[in-house]
Amino acid sequence: MTPLLAWSIAGTLALYALAMAIGLARLMRGPSAQDRVLALDFIYVVGMLMMLALAVLYDSRMYFEGALLMVLFGFVGSVAMAKFLLRGEAIE
């Protein structure tokens, strides 16, 4: 791995951490439940992107599998939360 790529990935991870902190602030401060759910979706997408950047940095397939699992569980959780907010029950 070239030093330019390593520095680029380090900068990307720092910016992703900043984005995650901003999303966490919205999650804590959100005026409505819908804002909080959207912030949580944003946080898990940024977490997935961080795992993909780490997979490139460490040249490991485990991070790719972890990112896939994170997105799958995040999507299912988002659908369940949206259904709960619309109807008041998550499981029919």
Secondary structure by P-SEA (a helix, b strand, c coil): ccaaaaaaaaaaaaaaaaaaaaaaaaaaccccaaaaaaaaaaaaaaaaaaaaaaaaacccaaaaaaaaaaaaaaaaaaaaaaaaaacccccc
